[in-house]
Amino acid sequence: MSDNPGPARRVPREEVRRRLLDEAVRVFTERGYDDARIEDIAHAAGFTKGAVYSNFGGKRELFAAVLGQGAEDELATVTAEIDAAGDTRAVVERVAALIASRIVTDTGHGQLGLEFAARAARDAETRAVLAPMRRAQRDTAARAVAELTGARIPAELAGLILHCLTNGLVNEHLADPEAVTEDVIEQAFAAVLTALLPPA
């Protein structure tokens, strides 16, 4: 009888990506972009740094993927609320509450977003990674507004306004959490979203 256990089970690609993203969030949040090392992220996830390069292309792309994943999770939650509720006012209140809760409980993603935006302002290669992701987020916000009954203005413009509002609220909460509280954020988001939508 052989003691050889046979070949190790190959980890599915989606699981590799998920584990790398989970560790990347932690390491980038704790150390910031400059001090985070791909080797440490890969090792903590149980892989070699080659797994990062084969799944994301490099550190910059991994950082962008972390931000993109957070946005996708938020969108999925908001879309579910839109689909589940029939009354526009109730949807506005619920979506505003969800956005506010996410901003105050997930400050790590907010900090990472600020850091990446600051890098993009000075570095064309970072901007080339960030710009398409931001465009996709604005387009998604525009589609969400369109699903809600449309807006008083073109959906693309409404999406831009909501995207910028969310980013601005993230920044203000990080800078002054005692004044820009969850309740204040919820009120601000609900007020702007209500103003953008046509009367019920």
Order of alpha helices (4+ residues) and beta strands (2+ residues): alpha-alpha-alpha-alpha-alpha-alpha-alpha-alpha-alpha
